[in-house]
Amino acid sequence: MRAYERGEDVNLRVTHFPSAPKQLTPREIRRIRTKLNASQAVFAQYLNVSANAVRSWEQGTRKPQQAALKLLVIAKKNPKALLTAQRLLGDRIAGNLEQSYFLIFPGISGL
């Protein structure tokens, strides 16, 4: 019989995962892009997707998935986060990813 079956205290680690972000409407996606004064092609580069994907999202024929959806939710709350990430992309190539990460998300300590 295991300790937890006997009613003894057991030291367990519980991990809570955030819920998946809610889908955004085509209007919300377009609003995020226009707040950034970005064309569909430039906005697509910010999100690392094709311009056709952005066009399809804004027309409602496709929906953003996984990573792109999370980036869109971040951009909805803080549109300038995408601009900052894009600007710091050069640092990532130069090997300064950790420094760039902390500039974008200043409350995080250690990767």
C-alpha positions in Angstrom: 0.0 0.0 0.0 1.4 3.4 -1.0 1.7 6.3 1.4 -1.0 8.4 -0.2 -3.4 5.4 0.0 -2.7 5.2 3.7 -3.6 8.9 4.1 -0.1 9.9 4.9 1.3 13.3 3.8 3.0 13.0 0.5 5.3 15.6 -1.0 3.9 16.1 -4.5 4.7 18.7 -7.0 1.7 20.2 -8.8 2.1 22.1 -12.0 -0.6 24.4 -13.2 -0.6 25.2 -16.9 -2.3 28.4 -18.1 -5.3 27.8 -20.2 -5.0 28.1 -23.9 -5.7 31.6 -25.2 -9.1 32.3 -26.6 -9.4 32.7 -30.3 -9.3 36.2 -31.6 -11.8 37.5 -34.1 -10.7 38.8 -37.5 -11.5 42.3 -36.4 -9.3 42.0 -33.3 -6.4 40.7 -35.4 -6.8 43.6 -37.8 -7.0 46.1 -34.9 -3.7 44.7 -33.4 -2.0 45.1 -36.8 -3.3 48.6 -37.4 -2.2 49.8 -33.9 1.3 48.8 -35.0 0.9 50.7 -38.3 2.1 47.6 -40.0 1.1 46.2 -43.4 0.0 42.5 -43.5 3.5 41.6 -44.8 5.3 43.4 -42.0 2.9 42.1 -39.4 3.5 38.6 -40.7 7.3 39.0 -40.2 6.7 40.1 -36.6 4.8 36.8 -36.0 7.0 34.6 -38.2 4.1 33.6 -40.4 3.3 34.2 -44.1 1.5 37.3 -45.3 -1.2 34.9 -46.6 -1.8 33.6 -43.1 -2.4 37.1 -41.8 -4.7 37.8 -44.7 -6.6 34.6 -44.1 -7.0 35.5 -40.3 -8.3 38.9 -41.1 -10.8 37.5 -43.6 -11.9 34.9 -41.2 -11.0 31.9 -43.5 -8.4 30.6 -41.1 -7.6 30.9 -37.4 -4.2 31.5 -35.9 -2.8 28.4 -34.1 -0.6 27.8 -31.1 2.5 30.0 -31.1 1.0 32.6 -33.4 -2.1 32.9 -31.3 -0.1 33.4 -28.1 2.0 36.1 -29.8 -1.2 37.8 -30.9 -2.6 37.7 -27.4 0.6 39.3 -26.1 0.4 41.9 -28.9 -3.2 42.6 -28.0 -2.2 43.5 -24.4 1.0 45.2 -25.4 1.3 45.9 -29.1 4.8 47.4 -28.7 6.1 44.0 -27.4 6.2 42.8 -31.0 8.2 45.8 -32.1 10.6 45.4 -29.3 11.1 41.7 -30.1 11.6 42.5 -33.8 14.2 45.2 -32.9 16.1 42.9 -30.6 16.1 40.1 -33.1 19.6 41.2 -34.2 20.8 40.6 -30.7 19.5 37.0 -30.9 21.5 36.4 -34.0 24.6 37.9 -32.2 24.1 35.4 -29.4 22.5 37.7 -26.8 19.1 35.9 -26.6 19.0 35.9 -22.8 19.6 39.7 -22.7 17.0 40.3 -25.3 14.5 38.1 -23.5 14.9 40.1 -20.3 14.4 43.4 -22.1 11.1 42.2 -23.5 9.9 40.5 -20.3 11.7 42.5 -17.5 10.0 40.7 -14.6 11.6 37.4 -15.4 14.8 36.4 -13.7 16.8 33.5 -15.1 15.9 31.2 -17.9 
